[in-house]
Amino acid sequence: MNNRPRNPTPRDRQVAEEAISHEEANFPETPTGRKVVRQAQMIGGFVLLIVGVLFGLMVASFPRGEEPTANPPTPNQITP
């Protein structure tokens, strides 16, 4: 079925052009746009996860304070 008017008026053309530009302006609301947005969110979440893990590993690799000495001297040791 053809739903186009046989003799479009300038007003009909203007309405059609506004509808097309409105659809392009609201790209995330189209099925293709929603798919692209969902994929971008998944990729963004994955990147944030990797960055978080790397940051956690970097923080965990820092020493937490002074390293304890191997054999601390005791006051009752006998010195020759």
Secondary structure, 3 states (H helix, E strand, C coil): CCCCCCCCCHHHHHHHHHHHHHHHHCHHHCHHHHHHHHHHHHHHHHHHHHHHHHHHHHHHHCCCCCCCCCCCCCCCCCCC
